[in-house]
Amino acid sequence: MKGTDTDTGFEAVVRYVADNMAFEPDSYNESYLDRRISARMRRTDCDDYEGYLDILADSEDEQEALLDALSINVTSFFRNPPVWERLRDVLAMLTEEHRTVNCWSAPCADGREPYSIAMLARDDPNIRERAVEITATDIDAEALAEAREGVYESTRTTDIGSQLEPLSDPEAHVEITDDGTSFAVKDDVKRMVTFEKHDLISGRPKSGHDLVLCRNLLIYIDKSYKEPIFETLTDALREGGFLTIGKSETLPRSFRDAYDPYDRGKHIYRRK
Ligand SMILES: C[S@@+](CC[C@H](N)C(=O)[O-])C[C@H]1O[C@@H](n2cnc3c(N)ncnc32)[C@H](O)[C@@H]1O
């Protein structure tokens, strides 16, 4: 199906994606979808949505390229380092207070976020590493497969070595190849993380967590899906547990009463 007479060109492309491809555009906001579709239009030298829809309908390669462009899987180890300096304190406090500290990285993309929690726990003497258990979830099965693999390459634009700088001894946690370009997460770190597929919009509820990280997904999500996601996150936390959201993300007004700010500037909140 290529659209209806009443669809605008943009809507027809979105409809094509919804009907024919393994991606559900409804949950994402229009400006995000438009940015990704427009980027593909530039790459295919296409000036209008109608022309792009023809290319998309005719080419499996282009469908794959658009799917790639729509997957928001940008991530890094210790993304926004100042936030991780505060999470260091949070983890030290939690592991002093509780025998087991359950952490949830949602969404975890290719695993660098949950591995950052595990490495920090192993690296910082003030964090009781043995108490820390990490669940990491994402909707994207391929990202999860990469996460379980735990091998990351430095490229022209991604310097894994500098991403690991918050650690006092990175080589205690990753195996680095002689040429310094490939970083394999060590088994002791991997053992601390359990990966599973989970959709934050429609997935089953979770509970009993002490620290939940939900960073850099909400910015792409349509307004109407934000509240159900915050309900899932809030239910997942036990009283006194911590929630961290991304740098450009905000706590919806209707959830402000459920939390005390722990560090408002770093977007870390504490469940009442
Ligand atoms: C930009 S990454 C964020 C990764 C990490 N939290 C960070 O801040 O670096 C966004 C991730 O959200 C995942 N995602 C998109 N929609 C989702 C959903 N409905 N439920 C769970 N994960 C989702 C994508 O697959 C992608 O891996």
The ligand as a Gaussian input file, in Angstrom:
#p B3LYP/6-31G(d) Opt

LIG

0 1
 C       19.669000       6.604000      21.648000
 S       19.521000       4.957000      22.243000
 C       19.770000       5.255000      23.968000
 C       20.759000       4.310000      24.575000
 C       21.270000       4.708000      25.957000
 N       20.206000       4.765000      26.930000
 C       21.984000       6.030000      25.900000
 O       21.513000       7.025000      26.443000
 O       23.066000       6.087000      25.301000
 C       17.780000       4.675000      22.084000
 C       17.389000       3.191000      22.115000
 O       15.977000       3.103000      22.299000
 C       15.549000       1.887000      21.739000
 N       14.088000       1.935000      21.638000
 C       13.329000       2.592000      20.728000
 N       12.015000       2.414000      20.989000
 C       11.938000       1.625000      22.117000
 C       10.873000       1.081000      22.896000
 N        9.601000       1.332000      22.565000
 N       11.165000       0.286000      23.951000
 C       12.463000       0.026000      24.292000
 N       13.519000       0.508000      23.595000
 C       13.268000       1.303000      22.530000
 C       16.300000       1.860000      20.410000
 O       16.347000       0.551000      19.903000
 C       17.666000       2.420000      20.817000
 O       18.564000       1.364000      21.090000

